[in-house]
């Protein structure tokens, strides 16, 4: 089951096939994992013409009062989502103002380490496993001296360096930069 799938996902699939007219559940938490998921599901039910009845919380979208209650849930879900977003943005701005580095820590692997292991016959995947880096980073370090970890290239220099080398062939590395043994 996908991580964000609701516990009642098989019954929801039945609703999507329009085999039912009303979805009845005891509690809302049995139908969706979050308020936002519930609102999306409620909108989908409304579009399909399916009513929702929640026994313990007195929500019945077949009545006007039930639809109002569900609408209030939608408003609270949107409010909650906006509040979380504002707190995240404020936290990032505060961290930036304090000079705190945000994001993944830079790798401590040098280009020389990768080149030495590559010359010893290891694959990029093997180098990645040995140095605890991704194979893509090992490959990038081996072919491009300016891609040392911790160094940040500007977007402009990244786009000009790609434009100068031209499109890469299927292997991902331009033919002129591959050694004869790799061809």
N, C-alpha and C positions, 0 to 999 in steps of 0.2 A: 504494500500500500504506500503511495507517495506520502512524504512527510507531512504535507499540509492537507491531506485528505481527511475529511470528517469521518467520525465513527460510523455514521449512517450513509456512507457514500454509495453503497449498492442500492439503497432505497431511493436516493437522489437520482441515480441513473434511471430508475424506473419512472420517476417523475419526468425526466427529460424526454423519455420516449412517449410521454403523454398517455400512459397506461392507467393513470389515477387522476382523481379530481381534487383530493384533499390529502395533505400530509399532516398526520397527527403524531405528536411526540410529547413525552412527559416534561422534559426540560430542554431549554434552548441549548445548553452545553452539550447535549447529546446529538444535536443537529449540526453544529458548526464549532470550530475551535476558537474563533475570536468574533468579536462584535462586527468587525469589518467583513469577515467571511459570511456572517449571518445576513448582513445587509445585502451583499452581492447575491446570496442564495435567495433572499426574499424578492429581490428585483427579478431574478430569473423565474421564480415561481409566478410572479405577477405577469410577466411577459407570456408565460405558457398558459395562463388562466387557471393556475392551481392555487388553492387556498391553503393557508397554514394555520393549524390549531395547536397551541401549546397548553397542555392541561394544567400544569402547576402554576404558570405565570399569567393565566387569564388573557392570553393573546389569541384572538380568533380573527383572521383577516377576512372572514365572511361577513363580519359586522363593521360598522363605521368606527366604533370604539377600538376594536382590534387593529384596524388599519392605522388609526391615530397613534396607538401605542407602538406599533411597529415603526411608524414614521419618526416617533421620538427616539427610538433606538437608533435609527439611521442618523439622526442629528447628533446624538451623543457619540456615535462611532466616528463621524467626521470630525467632531470637536476633539476627541481623544487622539486621532491621527495627526491633526494640526498641532496639538500641544506637544506631542512627542517630537514632531519635526522641528518645532521652534526650540525645544530644549537641546536637541542634537546640534542645531546650527549655532546656538548660543555657546554650547560647550566647545565646539570647534573654534569659534571666534576667540573665546577666552584662552584656549590652549595656544592659539596662534599669537595672541597678544603677549602671552607669557614666554613665548619663544620655545614652547614645547614641540618636539617633532611628533607629528601625527602620521600614523600609518605603519607599515611593516618596517622593522629595522633593516638597515642595509646589510648585505651579505659581507662576510669578512674573507671571502675567497679572492685570491689574486689571479690575474690573468696568467702569471707564470706557473702557478699550480696546475691550472687547467691545461696549458700547453704541454707541460711536462708529462702529465698523465696521458694526454692524447698521443704524444710521441712514444709513450711506453706501450701503446696499442689498445688502450681502453676506449670503449665507445662513449658517446656523450651520455648515454643512459647510465653506464657504469661510473663515469666521472661524477654524475649527479648523485648517484647513490653514495659513493665514497665520501664526497664533500658536503652532502646534505643540501644540495641545490637542485634546481630543476634542470633537466637536460637542455631546455631552451637557453637558460642562462649560461650553462657550460659552452654551448655552441656559440652564443653571442660573444662570450669572453674570448674564446679561441680565435674567432675571426676578426674581431673589432677591438683594437687597443683602446679606443676612447670609451668603451662601455664598461670600464672598471666599476665594480659595485660602490655605492656611496656617491658616485659622481652623477650629477643630474645634467643631462643635456637639454637645452631649450627645445621647444617644439619646432622652431624655425630651423635649427641645425639638424634635427632629426629628419625633417622633410627634405632638406637640401641634400643630405647625404644619401637618402634613398633615390632622389631624383638623379643624382650624378651617376650612381651605379647602374641605373636602369632596372627593369623588372627582373626579379630572380627567377631562374628556371624552376622546374618542379621540385628539385631537391632543396630549395630554399636558399642556396648559396650561389652567387654568381659564378659562372664557370672559371673566370680568370682568377678567382681567389681560392679555388680548390687545388689541392696538390695532385700530382699525377696519380698517386695511389688511390685517391678518392674518386677518380673519374671512372 
